[in-house]
Amino acid sequence: MKSIVDHLNRPIQYTYPPQRIVSLCPAITETMFHIGLGDSIVGRTRFCKYPEEDDVKHVTNIGGTKDIKLERIKSLQPDLIIAEKEENTKEIVDTLAAHFPVFVFEIQTVNDAYRMIQDLGMITNHQTAADQLVQTIKAEFRSLPQTNGYRVAYMIWQDPYMVVGKETYIQSMLNNMGFVNPFTTLHSRYPIVTEQDLKSAALDYVFLATEPFPFRDQHLDAFRRILPNVTPIIVDGEMLWYGAKMLQAVQYFKKHLRTLND
């Protein structure tokens, strides 16, 4: 048995190295496959769709990130469950922790993402692969496109409008690229905003994320009407996942944001 504390300072005792892992966070599931843990993952959520090869499809679906199927998880007899504070509720963590060791990550910044990868390697005896992934991401991130302090709203929902605010991984990514998010001054991490709030924010761009609300090209005209002097851009929300997906993020933003400083 090994004794550790997770990112919420919760004490965990589990069999080391774990051989039967259930992951409740899609980005972490993908990251575990990337560092060589595919054979140890016995359960994942229905939103865990990467890597796209048959690997993840063959792992037992244990429900959603916020609506798990407890009996299905029990049947898998995991020796470690991986959760993330924002993705999974406290109720879910407490319920599972009554039966199995649950390690909870908390990821609100790019540095938190690096810590997650390294700690994931540490708790699963895959430290070398995890460290290599972090170093590769850091090298890629040195070439992230840099903007000239443009003001941007990152939209995640419609009816009501919701944007990314403070203390979020997405905000940390925007900050790393030199964007200014005027909604980080609001109390909520994902504040509800009105059309007037958007008009008053002196925005240069509105990023319409493809998840969790599926903004698509047909939504662009509505924002052009609301904000005639602001450029709306569809942004692939998956490129704002932490973990292994960060490897793809740099090339994506290089391609899609290269004209912003012209």
Stockholm file with secondary structure:
# STOCKHOLM 1.0

chainA/1-262         MKSIVDHLNRPIQYTYPPQRIVSLCPAITETMFHIGLGDSIVGRTRFCKYPEEDDVKHVTNIGGTKDIKLERIKSLQPDLIIAEKEENTKEIVDTLAAHFPVFVFEIQTVNDAYRMIQDLGMITNHQTAADQLVQTIKAEFRSLPQTNGYRVAYMIWQDPYMVVGKETYIQSMLNNMGFVNPFTTLHSRYPIVTEQDLKSAALDYVFLATEPFPFRDQHLDAFRRILPNVTPIIVDGEMLWYGAKMLQAVQYFKKHLRTLND
#=GR chainA/1-262 SS CEEEECTTCCEEEECSSCSSEEECCHHHHHHHHHTTCGGGEEEECTTCCCSTTHHHHTSEECBCSSSBCHHHHHHHCCSEEEEETTTSCHHHHHHHHTTSCEEEECCCSHHHHHHHHHHHHHHHTCHHHHHHHHHHHHHHHTTCCCCSSCBEEEEEETTTEEECCSSCHHHHHHHHTTCBCGGGGSSSSSCEECHHHHHHTTCSEEEEESSSSCCCGGGHHHHHHHCTTSEEEEECGGGGCCGGGHHHHHHHHHHHSTTTTC
#=GC SS_cons         CEEEECTTCCEEEECSSCSSEEECCHHHHHHHHHTTCGGGEEEECTTCCCSTTHHHHTSEECBCSSSBCHHHHHHHCCSEEEEETTTSCHHHHHHHHTTSCEEEECCCSHHHHHHHHHHHHHHHTCHHHHHHHHHHHHHHHTTCCCCSSCBEEEEEETTTEEECCSSCHHHHHHHHTTCBCGGGGSSSSSCEECHHHHHHTTCSEEEEESSSSCCCGGGHHHHHHHCTTSEEEEECGGGGCCGGGHHHHHHHHHHHSTTTTC
//
